[in-house]
Amino acid sequence: MSIVVTGATGHLGRHVIEQLLEKVPADQITAVVRDAEKASGFAARGVKIAVADYSEPATFDGVIAAGDKVLLISGNEFDKGRVGQHKVVLDAAKAAGVALFAYTSAFGSLTAALADDHRGTEAAILESGVPYSLLRNSWYNENYTEQLAVALEHGVTQAAGEGRVASAARADYAAAAVAVLTGEGHENTTYELSGDTNWSFAEYAAEVSKQSGKDVAYNAVPVEVYTGILVGVGLPEGLAAILAGVDACIEQGELAGTPGDLSRLTGRPTTPIAESIAAALKA
């Protein structure tokens, strides 16, 4: 039996592999990547490397075996038909006869266009009949803390009004995935994963100000204005509209939920946004 992780050199995937290495022998882990060079560090530690691409079904031949547990980390190529890409992995998993197929989906209450591909993938998983675990991840702390330089210079600009976000660190979501992949009894489950507490962007700006010693304001703007700002910094119009749409949903409270599944799966509290801000400022 092997634990197969797709997107293993991505932001979330690297956390998953690192945490798996703390729990299972390296030769029981298969890291699926598009570029073997990026996974050379994992290979040196004994992790099996498989080069495969969501867009090329034949590349998954022989990657997944009967009894394996698979984590499909959702793709980020929004313009290439993500549901179809995900089904490539799902079809290979079904044909092999996997013990579990886990998928990083979107928080259940999110209605933004960003969630459409996730709902389509979930439907395909349920239809396939494979034993599944849907890991419905909310927002990452790093979605904001990785943009701290911009916030420190221009303030925090979002189209989320007074909406609140129950975010957590990528490492928290990775820990939940590892718990599912290495534990028992997670077949045919759905987990709503989010931070233990939620926060507003005004509170986020205030925390950045407090920790940095700089005056950082929150600038709430309309969705159309925010979309234009994102396009202005180089994002494609379609992606900019998707991200701005998430902000509109945040304003409606769709990412504010704190059901507690994440901390229950990991056995520890989630990482507060203030802690992630501190780490980013030190980086």
N, C-alpha and C positions, 0 to 999 in steps of 0.2 A: 504493500500500500504506500502510495506517495501522496503528498499534499501538493497540488498544482496551483500555482498563483500566476495569473496573467497580469500584464502591466507591471512586472516585478521591479522595474527600474524607475517607475514613476514616483511621484511624491508620496502617495499612500502605499504603493507596493513595496518600496524600500523599508518602510516602517514594519510592514507585515513580515517580510523576510527576516529582518533583524530580530523581531520578537519570536518568530518561529524557531530561530536558531537557539534561543534560550530554552526551548521546550522539547524539541525533537532532534534526532541526529540529522546532520546536514544531508546525508544521502537519501533521506526520506522527503526531501523538499525539491520540487521542480520549479524553477523560475522561468516563466515564459516571457521572452523579450523579442524585440525586433532587431536589436543591435547587441550582438554577443559581447562586444568590447565594453559596453556600459555595465555588463554584469560580470566582468572579469574578477572583481573583488569577491563576489559571491562564489564564483567558480573556484577560486583559490582556497576557499574555506570548505569546499566539498559539496556545495549545492549543485544539483544537476541543472544544466542550462538547456533550454529548448528554444530555438529560434523559430518564431511563428508570427503570423500577421492576421488580424481579424478580417482583413479584406481578401485573404487567400486561403480558402478552405483546405487545400491540399497540404498546407504547411502544418496543419494540426494532426496529420496522420501519424499515429504511433506516440503522440505526446501524452495522451490520457489512457489509462488502463483500467480494467475492471477493479472495483473496490477503492479507487482513488477518491479523495476529496478535492474538490475544485473550488477556487475562489475566482470568479470572474469580476475583475475590477472594470467598471464601465469605461468605455472608450471616450476620448475627448475630441473626436473628429466629427463635429456637429453637422458638417456638410456632406458626409459620406454614408448616411443611412445607418445610424448606430444600432437600430434594432436588428437589421440584417447582419451587421458585423457580430453582434452578440450571439445571434443564432448559429453562427459558424462554430463557436465554442460550445454552445449548448448541444448542437447536433453531434459533435464529436464526443461530448460527455455521455449523451444518451446512448450512442452506439457502443461505447466502451462498457457501459454499465457501472456508473459511478455510485459510490456510497452516499455522497452528498454533493450538491451543487449550490454554492453560496454566491450571492450577487449583491454588489454594492449599489443600492437603488437610491431613490430620493425620499425624503421625509413624507409620510403619508398624507399630510394635510396640504402639501404644496400643490397649487393648481397652475403654476407658471408653465409656460411652454417648455422650460428646461426639463420638467417632469414627464413630458409626453413620451419620450423615448424610453424612459424608465418604466412607465406603465405598460408600454408595448412589450418590453422585454419581460416584465413580470408575467404578462398574459401568456407569452410563449413558453416560459418556464412551467407555469401551471398546466398548460396544455400538453407539455412533453411527457409528464408523468414521472420525471426524475425526482428523487428525494431532494428537497430544496430548503434553503434558508435565505429569506430576503432581509438584507441588512439595509434598512432605510435610513441612510445617513442624512442628518441635518447639515448645517453650514459649518465650515471649519474656521477656527480662530485665525488660522494663517491666511484666509481669504482677505483679511484686513491687516494683520500685523506685517505681512510681506510688503504692504504698501505704506509703511510708516514714514518713509522718506518723503513721500508725496504729502502725507497728512501733516508732517511737521513744517513743510514749506507753504502749503496752500490750505490747510485745514481739512476736515473730514467732510467730503461732499458725497451725499447719497440722495436717492429719491424715495426714502423709506419713511419719511415723516417722523412720527413718534413711535413707530413700530419697534418691537423688541425681537432679539435673536437669542435663541438658546444654543449657542455654538459650543464646540469643544475642539480640542487639539487633534490633529491628524493621528498622533500617537494613540489617543484614546480610541478612535474608531478602529485603528489597526489592532488594538488589544482586544476589542470585541470580536473582530474577525478571527483572530487567533484562538480566542476562547471557543468559538463555534467550530473551528477546524480541528482543534485538538481535544474537544470535549465530546460528551455523549448526549444523546437525546435531543439533538437540534434539528432532526428531520421534520420537514413540513412546518416550519416556523416562520413568523414574521416579527421582526424587532424594529421598533421605532426608536432610533438612536439620536440623542441630543444631549446638550449640556445639562447639568443639574440646575443651573439658574439661567435666567435670560437678562439681557441688558439692552439699553437703548443707545442710539448713536450719540446722543448728547452725553450720556454717561461714559461712552467709549472715548469721546473727545476729551472729556474732563479727566479721565484716567491717564490718557496720553500726556495731557498738560501737566498733571501732577508728577508723573514719573520722569518726564523730559525736562521739566522746568521751563517749558515754552508755552506761550499762549496759543492753544489749538482750539479753534471753534468748529462747531458742527453747522454745515451749510445744507439745509434741506431744500432740494430743488424739485421741480416737476419731472416726471418720467421722461418727457420729450427732451428737456434740457440735459438730463443726465445721459440719455442716449447720445446726444450730440457731443457731449464731453468725451464719452468713450470712443466714439468715432474719431474725434479730434486727436486722440492719443494713439490712434492706429488700429483699433479693433475693427474687424469687418462689421458692416451695418447689421447683418443678421445676428451675430453674436452679441453686439452691443444691445440690440433690442431684447434679446433673451435675458441678459444680465439685468437690464433695467426693469424687465418684467418681474424678476425675482424681488427687486426692491419694492415694487408695487404690492406684491404678495406679503412681504414683510410688514408693510404698513397696515395690512389687513389682519396681521397677527398669525400668519400661517407658519412661521418658523419660531414661534414663541413657546411652543409646547415643551413640557418637561416631564415626560412619562416615566423616566427613571430606568429604562431598559439598558442604557449604556453603562451606567455605574453598576447595575446589578450583574451584567455580563462580565465586566472586568473585575468586580470585587473591590473597587476603589472609587473615590470621587473623581469627577471629570476635572480637567484642567481649566481653572478660571481664566477669563480673558485678560485679567490683570497680570497673571503669571506669564501668559504668552507675550504680552506687551513688554514686560521686563526682559524676557529672553531675546526679543527682537531688538530692543535698544542696546543690548550688550553685544549683539552679533556684529 
